[in-house]
Amino acid sequence: MTAGRPSGHHGTAGAARRGVETITEQAAVGWGILGTANIARAAFLPALRAAGGGTVVAIGSRDAERGRAFAEREAPGARVGSYAEVLADDRVRCVYIPLPNHLHREWTAAALAAGKDVLCEKPLGVGAPEVAAILTAAQGARGLLWEAFVFPFHPQSQRCRELIQAGAIGEPLEIVAGFHFRVRSPENIRWFAGSGGGAINDLAGYPLNLARLVFGTEPVAAAAVERREGHEVDVETQALVSFLAGRRLLLTCGLQRAYDAEARILGTEGWLRLSNPYHPGPADVLELGRGTTRTIERVGGDDPSFTPAIRHIHQVLAGEEAPRHLAVTDALPIARALDLVRDRAARLE
Ligand SMILES: NC(=O)c1ccc[n+]([C@@H]2O[C@H](COP(=O)([O-])OP(=O)(O)OC[C@H]3O[C@@H](n4cnc5c(N)ncnc54)[C@H](OP(=O)(O)O)[C@@H]3O)[C@@H](O)[C@H]2O)c1
């Protein structure tokens, strides 16, 4: 969250280039969703309702009955069809893709080819080569592509950036960050290599992305250990990730512990503690420690955590904001950081 991150690849000029498609203040952005995912129900849809300016007009499902039941409950009035039918629907301007990770490449490419703007769930692809291939498709496309790391848009991240830039903790040198939650169902996509599962794919991207935003550089080396416990994928991974100038991230992530996403950013003059940097809820805080002083803030109100990112997308489509954190600028460095941890990880079966 340092200053001087590049703004979106397309920038203001990109928004202007797209001016003919600009929505009016009255017209809600039509969203299509591919799949009846848990994250769509639990996070995206409540956030879209809170954001205003957009509505779900189409739901895609492999199973028409499941799609209808989902639409009835979560997005009444939305058309239900196959994924391809959602992409062929002219009322769909933006597509949200919360499919299992191994399907992100195929359906992101298809949505971009259909001329849609796309918010694809993280990780955008499984491994840097796959992400690079998706970005190649994105570069020639009319639509814009975001990977659904929503936290950089959140006011809490902006506050954190302001504090760091103002010297509140001096020079940030170390980040200690974990992301864990307990996956109970043995059928969950996260347990399977074929669906791009595992703790690194699912969770390590958050602390790695936080660290690269805070340090303003990319990781240069890593040492890691992953545990499999008889699964096809890592159920827990711990890593020491080095950045230039002695900066480092100590990260753990896993699928077995109670939900916990705390991060501490430690600097030469003080520290910041974020009880949840990625999806802050009503109980979450940003704490600043410097000498004997402690300051605790709650930033961002009660909006769902996806809301600021969705508002940003709506504003970009309305020509009111230049796009930020597009996949073309952010996704490949994140994928490379994930590969660095994966490639360096010693495996405990
Ligand atoms: N940004 C975040 O904070 C966040 C949080 C959680 C998850 N995620 C990401 O969101 C994505 C979905 O996660 P989730 O936990 O919501 O998954 P989920 O509940 O299992 O949903 C995945 C959906 O994809 C469709 N699908 C298509 N092919 C499938 C297959 N072979 N196996 C299973 N489902 C298939 C299913 O819908 P139909 O069968 O109806 O087509 C299913 O409902 C993942 O990429 C994950 O990393 C992001």
The ligand as a MOL file (V3000), in Angstrom:
LIG
                    3D

  0  0  0     0  0            999 V3000
M  V30 BEGIN CTAB
M  V30 COUNTS 48 52 0 0 0
M  V30 BEGIN ATOM
M  V30 1 N -12.4660 -13.4290 -3.0910 0
M  V30 2 C -12.7660 -14.1380 -2.0190 0
M  V30 3 O -12.7590 -13.6270 -0.9080 0
M  V30 4 C -13.1410 -15.5790 -2.1380 0
M  V30 5 C -13.6920 -16.2600 -1.0620 0
M  V30 6 C -14.0800 -17.5870 -1.2500 0
M  V30 7 C -13.8780 -18.2010 -2.4670 0
M  V30 8 N -13.2780 -17.5250 -3.4840 0 CHG=1
M  V30 9 C -13.0530 -18.1380 -4.8030 0
M  V30 10 O -14.3190 -18.3270 -5.4100 0
M  V30 11 C -14.3100 -19.5110 -6.1950 0
M  V30 12 C -15.4610 -20.3990 -5.7610 0
M  V30 13 O -15.3230 -20.7680 -4.4030 0
M  V30 14 P -16.5650 -21.3350 -3.5660 0
M  V30 15 O -16.0610 -21.8300 -2.2800 0
M  V30 16 O -17.6550 -20.3430 -3.5540 0 CHG=-1
M  V30 17 O -16.9520 -22.6030 -4.4850 0
M  V30 18 P -18.2900 -23.4460 -4.5980 0
M  V30 19 O -19.2800 -23.0410 -3.5680 0
M  V30 20 O -17.8870 -24.8670 -4.6900 0
M  V30 21 O -18.8720 -22.9730 -6.0120 0
M  V30 22 C -18.2980 -23.2530 -7.2480 0
M  V30 23 C -19.4110 -23.2520 -8.2880 0
M  V30 24 O -18.8550 -23.5710 -9.5380 0
M  V30 25 C -19.7280 -24.3930 -10.2950 0
M  V30 26 N -18.9360 -25.5240 -10.8090 0
M  V30 27 C -18.6390 -25.7330 -12.1060 0
M  V30 28 N -17.8810 -26.8170 -12.2660 0
M  V30 29 C -17.6930 -27.3440 -11.0290 0
M  V30 30 C -17.0010 -28.4650 -10.5340 0
M  V30 31 N -16.3440 -29.2940 -11.3580 0
M  V30 32 N -17.0150 -28.6900 -9.2140 0
M  V30 33 C -17.6480 -27.8640 -8.3730 0
M  V30 34 N -18.3370 -26.7640 -8.7790 0
M  V30 35 C -18.3540 -26.5030 -10.0980 0
M  V30 36 C -20.8440 -24.8200 -9.3820 0
M  V30 37 O -22.0400 -24.1780 -9.8340 0
M  V30 38 P -23.0760 -24.9080 -10.8200 0
M  V30 39 O -22.8890 -26.3750 -10.6330 0
M  V30 40 O -24.3880 -24.4060 -10.3710 0
M  V30 41 O -22.7020 -24.4800 -12.2000 0
M  V30 42 C -20.4660 -24.3290 -8.0030 0
M  V30 43 O -21.5420 -23.7910 -7.3080 0
M  V30 44 C -12.9130 -20.1040 -6.0390 0
M  V30 45 O -12.1060 -19.6510 -7.0920 0
M  V30 46 C -12.4000 -19.5050 -4.7340 0
M  V30 47 O -10.9840 -19.3900 -4.6930 0
M  V30 48 C -12.9240 -16.2280 -3.3230 0
M  V30 END ATOM
M  V30 BEGIN BOND
M  V30 1 1 1 2
M  V30 2 2 2 3
M  V30 3 1 2 4
M  V30 4 1 4 5
M  V30 5 2 4 48
M  V30 6 2 5 6
M  V30 7 1 6 7
M  V30 8 2 7 8
M  V30 9 1 8 9
M  V30 10 1 8 48
M  V30 11 1 9 10
M  V30 12 1 9 46
M  V30 13 1 10 11
M  V30 14 1 11 12
M  V30 15 1 11 44
M  V30 16 1 12 13
M  V30 17 1 13 14
M  V30 18 2 14 15
M  V30 19 1 14 16
M  V30 20 1 14 17
M  V30 21 1 17 18
M  V30 22 2 18 19
M  V30 23 1 18 20
M  V30 24 1 18 21
M  V30 25 1 21 22
M  V30 26 1 22 23
M  V30 27 1 23 24
M  V30 28 1 23 42
M  V30 29 1 24 25
M  V30 30 1 25 26
M  V30 31 1 25 36
M  V30 32 1 26 27
M  V30 33 1 26 35
M  V30 34 2 27 28
M  V30 35 1 28 29
M  V30 36 1 29 30
M  V30 37 2 29 35
M  V30 38 1 30 31
M  V30 39 2 30 32
M  V30 40 1 32 33
M  V30 41 2 33 34
M  V30 42 1 34 35
M  V30 43 1 36 37
M  V30 44 1 36 42
M  V30 45 1 37 38
M  V30 46 2 38 39
M  V30 47 1 38 40
M  V30 48 1 38 41
M  V30 49 1 42 43
M  V30 50 1 44 45
M  V30 51 1 44 46
M  V30 52 1 46 47
M  V30 END BOND
M  V30 END CTAB
M  END
